[in-house]
Amino acid sequence: MKELSKFLAGFMAFLAIDHTSLFFCDELPLSFCGTTITETSNTILMIVPAVISLLLIYYAWIRKANNID
């Protein structure tokens, strides 16, 4: 389960970085397949994956496993 969390943490970090680059490139609003990404939705799409990535990093690398004897 932790290996899957590590993979998903990287994927979510990629999404956060990708939307951050859209924010700084002045490409918004962006329309793709009938969906428009505005500055507001892009901000949400930057913050939420970053927070999820941090939570997954905590779970996968930082949190200690409970040893039940």
Contacts in CASP RR format, 6 or more apart in sequence:
PFRMAT RR
TARGET T0000
AUTHOR 0000-0000-0000
METHOD contacts of the structure
MODEL  1
MKELSKFLAGFMAFLAIDHTSLFFCDELPLSFCGTTITETSNTILMIVPA
VISLLLIYYAWIRKANNID
2 59 0 8 1.000
2 60 0 8 1.000
3 60 0 8 1.000
5 56 0 8 1.000
5 59 0 8 1.000
5 60 0 8 1.000
6 56 0 8 1.000
6 60 0 8 1.000
6 61 0 8 1.000
8 52 0 8 1.000
8 56 0 8 1.000
9 53 0 8 1.000
9 56 0 8 1.000
9 57 0 8 1.000
9 60 0 8 1.000
10 53 0 8 1.000
10 56 0 8 1.000
12 49 0 8 1.000
12 50 0 8 1.000
12 52 0 8 1.000
12 53 0 8 1.000
12 56 0 8 1.000
13 49 0 8 1.000
13 50 0 8 1.000
13 53 0 8 1.000
15 45 0 8 1.000
15 49 0 8 1.000
16 46 0 8 1.000
16 47 0 8 1.000
16 49 0 8 1.000
16 50 0 8 1.000
16 53 0 8 1.000
19 42 0 8 1.000
19 45 0 8 1.000
19 46 0 8 1.000
19 49 0 8 1.000
20 46 0 8 1.000
22 28 0 8 1.000
22 30 0 8 1.000
22 37 0 8 1.000
22 42 0 8 1.000
23 39 0 8 1.000
23 42 0 8 1.000
23 43 0 8 1.000
23 46 0 8 1.000
28 37 0 8 1.000
28 38 0 8 1.000
28 39 0 8 1.000
28 42 0 8 1.000
29 36 0 8 1.000
29 37 0 8 1.000
29 38 0 8 1.000
29 39 0 8 1.000
30 36 0 8 1.000
30 37 0 8 1.000
31 37 0 8 1.000
37 45 0 8 1.000
END
